[in-house]
């Protein structure tokens, strides 16, 4: 009797292990298939002219220079807008704000904002920046929209990084007669910098991949010039890829695959930098 | 009597709970005074009243007078000035994740002193006073976190001294250290009283006996006995003091 029970338990144990293993393989397998598929169709298309050419209606001549330039300038303006606001808001909420019911409600809402579907931000951007403020489908309208999108991520990351700074360091600073601002600027922020930086890069890597909000505010799919200022129209790499995949010709699908490879590389690179900085910072803080 | 530091009818509450009950005590200049007593007796709380670190605790409320020389620490001097004149060393070494040099000059930099010569002089003086100079003079621009626990604590003492306070408060400064580092800190405390007035909270009664001139025994927020260290440890007036120092409770 006992023997049968034990056998069943062992069988269940083995079964569980295999199911868990199968799930892992399934996930990795799907990822591998995606990568192999993309690489096999797109890798051959990657050459210098693909980077330097303007978009074209002939797939062989089409390049991503405007998409890359658009994306770089979009991220530049996004960071300039979101960084100071996000960090200062995070500092205020964590170091200055009082702990009451209102603070908790704000806290939860900011966390919720980080999870709002990006297309909603697109609609907000369309109403506020493109129409009400009359910016049109310009780079600035896109940057402001993306800034709104990544602000909650930066705020949450800043707060968490600041929270990780040991209270004993603040005491040491206050104990010598430092003001709150001196303590924040000279002790808390430098100690939290690694964590804040990690959050910023992760926010950026999210912004890199965003397509939906930019489509909503009217980023163009065909832009034959490199944007020269914040009022110019623009396109980005994900939009370019989106456009190519919707074309009927097979050659454009190859272009799309090549574009996806570049996009994946950028995202991987940003994430790798973030992980590196975080691990270095973590060692510095936990002594 | 001419006191450096005084508490007069001091009371303190954390919310509803009274942590200090009507404490009056005076600390003479250039002496070491030890606060002893079981956990939760109020000795650290009283120490932190003297440089207003309790202000940082949201629901803490103080009553009574705390004086530095003749000035009321809560009325006559602003809080930042109080903490510059009355330095503090904490239980666990808490150097900033900066270089040794930048740790020592922190208090000077927040006062707007950036003259390189002056900073270098202060660093040398402070580290020598903290008996750390010989060990770190060649690695001043390396991270303070690379030092041992005992060295870090002496660095924290040097950092507190760099702004030249007249009083140093030490909250169990050796409790996180090994016996050799502890001996060094005690030796240092003995030397420092030439320049500073020192108040030290300690759990270790041998330590209180070794380093202090006067000792105050606290129990449940009250000051039970305050006398010369020799008198308090050899012939205490109160039974509670007697029981505590002989290890019958606490």
Boltz contact constraints between the chains, C-beta under 6 A:
constraints:
  - contact:
      token1: [A, 168]
      token2: [B, 94]
      max_distance: 6.0
  - contact:
      token1: [A, 169]
      token2: [B, 94]
      max_distance: 6.0
  - contact:
      token1: [A, 172]
      token2: [B, 94]
      max_distance: 6.0
  - contact:
      token1: [A, 175]
      token2: [B, 83]
      max_distance: 6.0
  - contact:
      token1: [A, 175]
      token2: [B, 88]
      max_distance: 6.0
  - contact:
      token1: [A, 176]
      token2: [B, 107]
      max_distance: 6.0
  - contact:
      token1: [A, 177]
      token2: [B, 80]
      max_distance: 6.0
  - contact:
      token1: [A, 177]
      token2: [B, 83]
      max_distance: 6.0
  - contact:
      token1: [A, 177]
      token2: [B, 84]
      max_distance: 6.0
  - contact:
      token1: [A, 178]
      token2: [B, 110]
      max_distance: 6.0
  - contact:
      token1: [A, 182]
      token2: [B, 110]
      max_distance: 6.0
  - contact:
      token1: [A, 187]
      token2: [B, 96]
      max_distance: 6.0
  - contact:
      token1: [A, 191]
      token2: [B, 97]
      max_distance: 6.0
  - contact:
      token1: [A, 284]
      token2: [B, 97]
      max_distance: 6.0
  - contact:
      token1: [A, 287]
      token2: [B, 145]
      max_distance: 6.0
